[in-house]
Structure formats: structure tokens, C-alpha cells
Amino acid sequence: MLLSPVSAWAQEQPATPHSESQWGVGLGAGMISKPYTDVDDETIGLPILLYENRWVSIAGPGIDLKFPSKSSLSFRLRARYEPGVGYEADDSGALFGMEERKAGVWLGGAALWHIEIGDVWAEWLTDASGYSEGQRATVGLQRRFPLRRFSATPRIEAMWLDRKNVNYYYGVSAQEALASRPSYDAGSTINTRVGLRVDYRPAARHALFLDLSATRFGSEIEDSPIVDRSTSSAVFLGYVHMFRVDKPD
């Protein structure tokens, strides 16, 4: 979830010519509120690595392998790890006796479409780590509005989570059930998210960005006995320095 602004920023960049590459590093920090009962907001610090050429795009702990494209529509193979997901049993008294839920590595495919109204993307990912053994599909739209050294990029996303995915992170097994926490077998659901990223570029190779987002959880998550809220918010602040840009021959 905290990687959304970094990934969306990378997807926004124009296609890279055959002999051109660009890369950069930076630092980011974020805070996310989780829906679990009595769980405190989580603060996460992350190094940021960006790399882009004709074949590869790296944005944080996410990697895309690009298929050749000469149009506004392109396709990619995608691998992504997302910190800040899941919980440990000692995160709150309401989770006592629950097994740890871990963040996974997701693999799949993505499509990006640059059109007049903005940038559209869609992805289908599978939990390759084997924790949830679930799948998820996301579609989103964002548009960048530049203003001198600043830009503002609002976005909207919808994410479908299958039953295994939702049940792993929000279900309660019979072995975990208590009198105050009944067993819960969740089904698939759809989350929606809105966000706004503000960029400031004081120089050509420097960028600061602030990202704000809010997620509305689907009913299968909201009805979980270990959940006490229907929405979650996140804020992410980062700096990136682009070290080199190779010009086409």
C-alpha cells in the first residue's frame, strides 16, 4: 500500500527510448492506519531505488519486465513486495492467539495505457510467497497537472481480492476463535482507494513528493471480527535524486 505512490510515479513516466536509461535513489517514510481492532498506526521507512530503460522498470521493491511497444498501450510482467501488510498477534489484545499474517511477494502481469484523460493501468497478481495463495486484480486512473516546479496527480483505484486473499488477512480459523472472536470465513471483496500525490522538483534531477490516500474496504473485510473500521488512510513522503540520463545516440 505504501508503495502505490512510488509505483504510480514510475508508471507515469514516458516510454524510454532504446539507448536511454535513467536511475536514481532516495529515501521515503510513511504512516498507515490499519483496520484491525486496536492496532496502532504503523510507521515505515524505506530506501527508494528507481531504474528505467527500454526493458526494465524498478520502483522501490517492485520490478517490471516490459514487452516491446510502439503505442500508448504497453504490457509488463510484474513482481512486487509490499511492506506494511498483515499483523503479528502482539499488535493488539484483540489479535491475541492469532497466527501471524505476513506480507507476500506478488507476481503477475500489468497493462499501462497513456490516453488523453490520464494514465490508466490494470494488473493481475498472484501471491507467489504462498502465504495467502490468493489473487488480486487492480484497475486505476491518474492524471498529472503540472504547475511550474510543482505538479499534482490525483488517482482512483479499485482492487478485487479473491476469497483466499481476504480470508488470510481478515479471516479467523476455528483454532483461532474465542468467545469474543468467532470464526470467520471471508469471501472475495472489492476495495476502493483515492489518492493525491504532490511533487516538487527544485532542480532537474531532484524530486520531493508527498502522497495522501484513503481506502474504503469491502464488506467482507468490514464484517471481520478482528476489524473495527471500514476505512484506512496513508501518508508517504519521499525524496529521489536522479543520477544519470543517457541520451539517445
Residue, then its C-alpha position, 0 to 999 in steps of 0.5 A: m500500500l505504501l508503495s502505490p505512490v512510488s509505483a504510480w510515479a514510475q508508471e507515469q513516466p514516458a516510454t524510454p527510448h532504446s539507448e536511454s536509461q535513467w536511475g536514481v535513489g532516495l529515501g521515503a517514510g510513511m504512516i498507515s492506519k490499519p483496520y484491525t481492532d486496536v492496532d496502532d498506526e504503523t510507521i515505515g521507512l524505506p530506501i527508494l531505488l528507481y531504474e528505467n530503460r527500454w526493458v526494465s522498470i524498478a520502483g522501490p521493491g517492485i520490478d517490471l519486465k516490459f514487452p516491446s511497444k510502439s503505442s500508448l498501450s504497453f504490457r509488463l510482467r510484474a513482481r512486487y513486495e509490499p511492506g506494511v501488510g498483515y499483523e503479528a498477534d502482539d499488535s493488539g489484545a484483540l489479535f491475541g492467539m492469532e497466527e501471524r499474517k505476513a506480507g507476500v511477494w506478488l507476481g503477475g502481469a500489468a497493462l499501462w495505457h497513456i490516453e488523453i484523460g490520464d494514465v490508466w493501468a490494470e494488473w493481475l497478481t498472484d501471491a507467489s510467497g504462498y502465504s495467502e495463495g490468493q489473487r488480486a486484480t487492480v484497475g486505476l486512473q491518474r492524471r498529472f497537472p503540472l504547475r511550474r516546479f510543482s505538479a499534482t496527480p490525483r488517482i482512483e483505484a479499485m482492487w478485487l481480492d479473491r476469497k483466499n486473499v481476504n480470508y488470510y488477512y481478515g479471516v479467523s480459523a476455528q483454532e483461532a476463535l474465542a468467545s469474543r472472536p468467532s470464526y470467520d470465513a471471508g469471501s472475495t471483496i472489492n476495495t476502493r482507494v483515492g489518492l493525491r500525490v504532490d511533487y516538487r522538483p527544485a532542480a532537474r534531477h531532484a524530486l520531493f513528493l508527498d502522497l495522501s490516500a484513503t481506502r474504503f474496504g469491502s464488506e467482507i473485510e468490514d464484517s471481520p471480527i478482528v476489524d473495527r473500521s471500514t476505512s484506512s488512510a496513508v501518508f508517504l513522503g519521499y525524496v529521489h535524486m536522479f543520477r544519470v540520463d543517457k541520451p539517445d545516440 
